[in-house]
Amino acid sequence: MTRREPRYDLVVVGGGIAGLFAALCAAGEGRVAVVSRGSPRATSSWHAQGGVAAAVGADDSPALHAEDTLRAGRGLSSPAATEVLTREAAARIVDLVDLGVEFDEGLGLEGGHSRRRIVHAGGGATGERIASVLAGRVLDHPGIDVLDRRVAGLWTESGRCVGVQTDSGTVAGRAVVLATGGMAALWERTTNPPGTVGEGVAMAYRAGAALADLEFVQFHPTVVAGNGLLLSEALRGEGALLLDGEGRRFTDELAPRDVVARAIDERGSVVLDLRPVDQSRFPALMEKLADAGFDPSAAPIPVTPAAHYTMGGIGTDLDGRTEVSGLYAAGECACTGLHGANRLASNSLLECLVFGRRAALAGLAEPGLPPRLAPAPEPVAPEPVTPALRRALWQDAGLVRDAAGLERLRSAPHLLARLVAESALVRAESRGSHFRVDHPAEDPALLVHVVHRVGREPVLERWP
């Protein structure tokens, strides 16, 4: 017989920055459980090198930050979500400072930004520094229980999410916030930890939530070839150069990531020259390169693109609500429409903070649970992620796509792979991170979101 946990006001699934910050924002108003398997080191947040974008410079404003975000999204970014993100950014930086995060002096510049507005900690260790502070605060908070368990499924009753099923019992809550990260580790080449395969996204879909924008996957241009170590865009912002096999520059290093990634892919053999950069500003990253056997002060580093970030996910409103009552989502697993067809660099950690907080506070307003709950049904076993599946996603839904490859992928033995393929087939155009050689131009008729719901064909929706 499984053990039944005490009831919580909020159950947060995930130990990355979105989940940890959501838990802290809610803990002053109710009893919170954070359900996460293992250490924060296993999350994508921990590995985030870039920083947090925020209009805190004297020459900057939320309106300029919004303009850059909308431009990167290629017409598909939600103006409402963008306004919320950029307006609340500075306050969330203050929150982190109050919690104990120590940021570096000065602001960084990254691709697509018209101003220096990237707040860093430890050079290329921003995610690690923030996650470490938040994890310590969560563990010390008397109103938060941290449950080291694997979530196997969502617990629903009469169309409402009332908790989660774990490998050692159920955990009930008035609201559940999924902060389980994206699914970029489904691809053969990736910057993500192995567990980032979209299990939370699949759980939400099976429970009745909508999924949107799954065709949009951002491939980071500069990952150490054969190693998987990401070389932050901040390096290019500080002067690092991309060179082809003959030692010549071939692209604007600060162009949108999809443009840079495809330019690298076309050339095959490319290096990133870090010698123009003040490498002392990135001590953690330089140490990782040295551990991998590279001396960036002596020679350029061979780089290649890799799957990095999924713009699509569980469809939510601006307070994290999904189409399932009581179920919320925040961070990379969610899709507010913010990123559109291409995420602006360093908006992802900011998204975790802004929408993690909003989801937590909205979840606390859910009504109490009924006195008795029906037993949770048996969860659906996760589908295996095999090397063959990851290879198929890289080949057929990678940087460059066509109808033939996407049709092959539709028969993949994995739910999310099939949905990615269907979304990419519906979007018969090239826009942002989604590039189809058989439809190389943007189609104005496709300024819409591709949305999936259980038991239905994908539909095209225009969002406010």
C-alpha positions in Angstrom: 0.0 0.0 0.0 1.4 3.4 -1.0 1.9 6.2 1.6 -0.4 9.2 1.5 1.4 12.5 2.2 -0.1 15.5 4.0 -2.0 17.9 1.8 -0.2 21.0 0.6 -1.3 24.4 -0.6 1.1 24.1 -3.5 3.0 21.2 -5.0 6.0 22.2 -7.1 7.5 19.6 -9.4 11.1 20.4 -10.4 14.3 21.6 -8.7 15.5 24.1 -11.2 15.3 27.9 -10.9 11.6 28.1 -11.9 10.5 25.5 -9.3 12.8 26.8 -6.5 11.8 30.4 -6.9 8.1 29.5 -7.2 8.3 27.6 -3.9 10.0 30.5 -2.1 7.4 33.0 -3.5 4.5 30.8 -2.2 6.0 29.7 1.1 5.1 32.8 3.0 1.4 32.2 2.2 1.0 28.5 2.5 2.5 25.1 2.9 4.6 24.0 -0.1 6.2 20.8 -1.3 9.0 20.6 -3.8 9.1 17.2 -5.5 12.3 16.6 -7.4 14.6 13.7 -8.0 18.2 14.3 -7.0 20.3 17.4 -6.8 19.8 20.8 -8.4 23.0 20.0 -10.3 21.0 17.7 -12.5 18.8 20.5 -13.8 19.3 22.6 -16.9 19.2 25.8 -14.7 22.4 24.7 -13.0 24.2 24.6 -16.3 22.9 27.9 -17.6 26.0 30.0 -18.4 24.5 33.1 -20.0 22.8 35.3 -17.5 19.5 37.1 -16.7 18.3 39.8 -19.2 16.9 42.9 -17.5 16.7 46.5 -18.4 18.6 47.9 -15.5 21.2 50.0 -17.4 20.9 53.8 -17.5 20.5 53.7 -21.3 17.9 50.9 -21.3 14.2 50.5 -20.7 11.6 47.6 -20.5 10.3 48.9 -23.8 13.6 48.4 -25.6 14.0 45.0 -24.0 10.5 44.2 -25.3 11.4 45.4 -28.8 14.4 43.1 -28.9 12.3 40.1 -27.6 9.6 40.7 -30.2 12.1 41.1 -33.0 13.8 37.8 -32.1 10.5 36.0 -32.0 9.9 36.7 -35.7 6.4 37.9 -35.3 5.1 35.1 -33.0 6.1 36.4 -29.6 3.1 37.3 -27.5 3.1 41.1 -26.8 1.3 40.5 -23.5 3.8 38.0 -22.3 6.7 40.1 -23.5 5.3 43.2 -21.6 5.0 41.2 -18.4 8.5 39.7 -18.7 10.3 43.0 -19.4 8.3 45.1 -16.9 8.9 42.7 -14.0 12.5 41.9 -14.8 14.2 44.5 -12.6 12.1 43.6 -9.6 13.1 39.9 -9.9 16.8 40.9 -10.0 16.3 42.7 -6.7 14.6 39.6 -5.3 17.6 37.5 -6.1 20.0 40.1 -4.5 17.8 40.1 -1.4 18.0 36.3 -1.3 21.8 36.4 -1.4 22.8 36.1 -5.1 26.0 38.1 -5.7 26.1 39.4 -9.3 29.2 40.5 -11.2 30.0 44.1 -11.9 28.8 45.5 -15.2 26.3 44.3 -17.8 27.0 41.9 -20.6 25.9 42.0 -24.3 24.5 39.0 -26.1 23.1 38.3 -29.6 19.8 40.1 -30.5 20.1 42.7 -27.6 20.4 46.4 -28.6 21.8 47.3 -25.1 24.1 45.8 -22.5 21.5 44.2 -20.2 22.8 40.7 -19.2 23.3 40.3 -15.5 25.9 37.6 -14.7 27.2 35.8 -11.7 30.6 34.1 -11.7 31.2 34.9 -15.4 29.8 31.8 -17.1 28.3 30.3 -13.9 25.1 32.3 -13.5 22.7 29.4 -13.4 24.8 27.5 -10.9 25.2 30.6 -8.6 21.4 31.4 -8.6 20.3 27.8 -8.3 22.7 27.2 -5.4 21.4 30.2 -3.4 17.8 29.3 -4.1 18.3 25.6 -3.2 19.8 26.6 0.1 16.9 29.0 0.9 14.4 26.3 0.0 16.1 23.7 2.2 16.2 26.1 5.1 12.6 27.3 4.8 10.3 25.9 7.5 7.3 26.1 5.2 8.8 24.0 2.4 9.1 20.2 2.4 11.6 18.9 -0.2 10.7 15.4 -1.3 13.4 13.5 -3.2 11.2 11.4 -5.5 10.5 10.7 -9.1 7.1 12.0 -10.3 5.4 9.3 -12.3 2.2 11.1 -13.2 -0.4 13.8 -12.4 -3.2 13.0 -10.1 -6.6 14.3 -11.4 -10.1 14.0 -10.2 -13.2 15.2 -12.0 -11.0 17.2 -14.4 -9.0 18.9 -11.7 -5.4 18.3 -10.9 -5.2 17.5 -7.1 -1.6 16.4 -6.8 1.1 14.1 -8.2 1.9 10.4 -8.2 5.5 9.6 -7.2 7.5 6.4 -7.0 6.6 6.2 -3.3 3.1 7.5 -2.9 0.8 10.4 -3.8 1.3 14.0 -2.8 -1.9 16.1 -2.7 -2.1 19.9 -3.3 -4.6 22.6 -4.0 -2.5 23.4 -7.1 0.4 21.8 -8.9 3.1 23.9 -10.6 5.1 21.9 -13.2 8.7 23.3 -13.5 10.2 20.2 -15.1 12.3 21.8 -17.8 12.3 21.3 -21.5 13.1 18.4 -23.8 16.2 19.2 -25.7 18.0 16.1 -24.5 15.7 14.1 -26.9 18.1 15.3 -29.6 21.4 13.4 -30.3 23.6 16.5 -29.9 22.5 18.6 -26.9 23.7 20.9 -24.2 21.1 19.5 -21.7 21.4 17.0 -18.9 20.3 13.5 -19.8 17.0 13.7 -18.0 15.7 16.8 -19.9 13.4 14.7 -22.1 10.0 16.4 -21.5 8.4 14.0 -19.1 6.5 16.8 -17.4 5.3 18.1 -20.8 4.0 14.6 -21.7 2.3 14.2 -18.3 0.4 17.5 -18.8 -0.6 16.5 -22.3 -2.0 13.2 -21.2 -3.9 14.9 -18.3 -5.6 17.2 -20.8 -3.4 20.2 -21.1 -2.7 21.8 -24.5 0.8 21.8 -26.0 2.0 24.6 -28.3 5.0 25.6 -30.6 6.8 22.2 -30.4 8.4 22.8 -33.8 10.5 25.6 -32.4 13.8 24.3 -31.0 16.8 26.5 -30.4 20.1 25.1 -31.4 23.0 26.8 -29.6 25.7 27.7 -32.1 28.8 27.2 -30.0 29.2 23.9 -28.2 32.6 22.2 -28.0 32.8 19.6 -30.7 32.6 16.1 -29.4 32.4 17.3 -25.8 29.0 19.0 -25.3 30.4 21.9 -23.2 28.4 25.0 -24.1 30.5 28.2 -24.8 28.3 31.0 -23.6 27.1 33.7 -26.1 28.5 36.1 -23.6 31.9 35.2 -25.0 30.9 36.4 -28.4 29.5 39.5 -26.8 32.9 40.3 -25.4 34.7 39.8 -28.7 35.1 36.1 -29.4 35.3 35.3 -33.2 33.9 32.5 -35.3 36.4 31.4 -37.9 36.0 28.9 -40.8 38.6 26.3 -41.8 40.7 29.0 -43.5 40.7 31.2 -40.5 38.2 33.7 -41.8 35.1 35.2 -40.2 32.0 34.2 -41.9 29.0 35.5 -39.9 28.0 38.2 -37.4 28.8 36.5 -34.1 25.8 38.3 -32.5 23.2 37.6 -35.1 20.2 35.6 -33.9 21.1 32.1 -32.7 19.3 30.3 -35.6 21.2 32.3 -38.2 24.6 31.7 -36.5 23.9 28.0 -36.0 23.0 27.3 -39.6 26.0 29.3 -40.8 28.2 27.0 -38.7 26.4 23.9 -39.9 26.9 24.8 -43.5 30.7 25.0 -43.1 31.1 21.8 -41.0 34.4 22.7 -39.4 34.5 25.9 -37.4 36.4 27.3 -34.4 35.7 29.9 -31.8 38.7 32.2 -31.1 38.6 33.3 -27.5 41.9 35.1 -27.6 40.3 38.6 -28.1 38.3 38.1 -24.8 39.4 39.0 -21.3 39.2 35.4 -20.2 39.6 36.3 -16.5 36.0 37.5 -16.6 34.9 33.8 -17.2 36.9 31.8 -14.6 34.4 28.9 -14.3 34.2 28.4 -18.1 37.9 28.7 -18.6 38.4 26.0 -15.9 36.0 23.7 -17.6 37.9 24.2 -20.9 41.2 23.4 -19.2 39.7 20.3 -17.7 38.6 19.2 -21.2 42.2 19.6 -22.5 41.9 23.0 -24.2 44.0 26.1 -23.8 41.9 29.0 -25.2 44.7 31.5 -24.9 46.8 29.4 -27.3 44.4 28.2 -29.9 40.7 28.5 -31.0 38.2 25.9 -29.9 36.4 23.6 -32.4 32.6 24.2 -32.0 29.4 22.8 -33.4 25.6 23.5 -32.9 23.6 21.4 -30.5 19.9 21.3 -29.3 19.7 23.8 -26.4 16.2 25.1 -25.7 12.6 24.2 -26.6 10.4 27.3 -27.1 7.3 25.2 -27.1 5.7 23.3 -24.2 2.6 23.3 -22.1 0.2 26.1 -23.1 -0.4 28.6 -20.2 -1.8 32.0 -19.6 0.2 34.8 -18.1 -0.2 33.3 -14.6 0.9 29.8 -15.6 -2.6 28.3 -15.8 -3.0 25.4 -18.1 -6.3 24.0 -19.6 -6.5 21.6 -16.7 -8.0 23.1 -13.5 -5.4 23.3 -10.7 -2.4 22.6 -13.0 0.1 25.3 -13.7 3.4 25.4 -15.5 6.5 27.7 -15.5 9.9 27.8 -17.0 11.0 25.9 -20.1 8.3 23.3 -19.9 5.7 26.1 -20.3 4.7 28.0 -23.4 3.1 31.5 -22.8 4.0 32.4 -26.4 6.8 34.7 -25.1 9.6 33.3 -27.2 7.7 33.0 -30.4 9.9 31.4 -33.1 13.2 32.2 -31.5 14.2 32.9 -27.9 16.1 36.1 -27.2 19.3 35.2 -25.3 19.1 35.2 -21.5 15.3 35.6 -21.4 15.0 32.0 -20.2 16.3 32.4 -16.6 14.2 35.6 -16.4 11.2 33.7 -17.6 11.7 31.2 -14.8 11.7 34.0 -12.2 8.8 36.1 -13.6 6.4 33.3 -14.5 7.5 31.0 -11.7 6.4 33.7 -9.2 3.2 34.4 -11.1 2.2 30.7 -11.3 3.0 30.2 -7.6 0.8 33.1 -6.4 -2.0 32.2 -8.8 -1.9 28.6 -7.6 -2.4 29.6 -4.0 -5.8 31.1 -4.9 -7.2 27.7 -5.9 -10.0 26.4 -3.7 -9.4 23.8 -1.1 -9.5 20.1 -1.9 -12.6 18.0 -1.2 -12.4 16.0 2.1 -12.0 12.8 0.3 -10.1 12.1 -2.9 -10.4 9.0 -5.1 -7.3 6.9 -5.5 -4.9 8.0 -8.2 -5.0 5.8 -11.3 -1.9 3.9 -12.4 0.5 6.4 -14.2 1.6 5.8 -17.8 5.1 4.4 -18.0 7.6 6.8 -19.6 8.6 5.9 -23.1 12.3 4.9 -23.5 14.7 7.5 -25.0 17.0 5.4 -27.1 20.1 6.4 -29.1 18.1 5.6 -32.2 15.3 8.0 -31.2 17.8 10.8 -30.4 19.6 10.2 -33.8 16.2 10.3 -35.6 15.3 13.7 -34.0 18.7 15.1 -34.9 18.5 13.9 -38.5 14.8 14.6 -39.2 13.9 17.6 -36.9 17.3 19.2 -36.5 18.7 22.5 -37.8 17.4 21.8 -41.3 14.2 19.9 -42.0 12.0 18.7 -44.9 8.7 16.9 -45.3 10.3 13.5 -46.0 12.3 13.5 -42.8 9.4 14.8 -40.7 7.0 12.1 -42.2 9.5 9.5 -41.1 9.6 10.9 -37.6 5.8 10.8 -37.3 6.1 7.1 -36.7 8.7 7.4 -33.9 8.0 5.3 -30.8 7.8 8.4 -28.6 4.9 10.7 -28.1 6.9 14.0 -28.1 8.9 13.1 -31.1 5.7 12.4 -33.0 4.2 15.7 -31.9 7.3 17.7 -32.8 7.1 16.1 -36.3 3.4 16.9 -36.7 4.0 20.5 -35.6 6.9 21.0 -38.0 4.9 19.5 -40.9 2.0 21.9 -40.2 4.4 24.8 -40.3 5.2 24.7 -44.0 7.5 27.7 -43.8 10.8 28.7 -42.3 10.6 31.0 -39.3 13.2 31.6 -36.6 14.6 28.4 -35.3 12.3 26.3 -37.6 14.0 26.0 -41.0 12.5 23.8 -43.8 14.5 23.6 -47.1 11.3 22.7 -48.9 9.7 25.9 -47.6 12.6 28.3 -47.1 10.5 31.6 -46.8 8.2 32.9 -44.1 4.5 32.6 -44.8 2.4 35.5 -43.5 -0.6 33.1 -43.2 1.4 31.1 -40.5 1.6 33.9 -37.9 -0.2 31.4 -35.7 0.6 28.8 -33.0 0.4 25.1 -33.7 -1.5 23.6 -30.7 -2.0 19.9 -29.8 -4.7 18.5 -27.6 -5.3 14.8 -26.8 -7.4 13.0 -29.3 -7.5 15.9 -31.8 -5.6 17.0 -34.9 -3.3 19.9 -34.4 -5.0 23.3 -34.8 -3.7 26.8 -35.7 -4.5 29.5 -33.1 -3.9 33.2 -32.9 -3.1 34.2 -29.4 -3.6 37.7 -27.9 
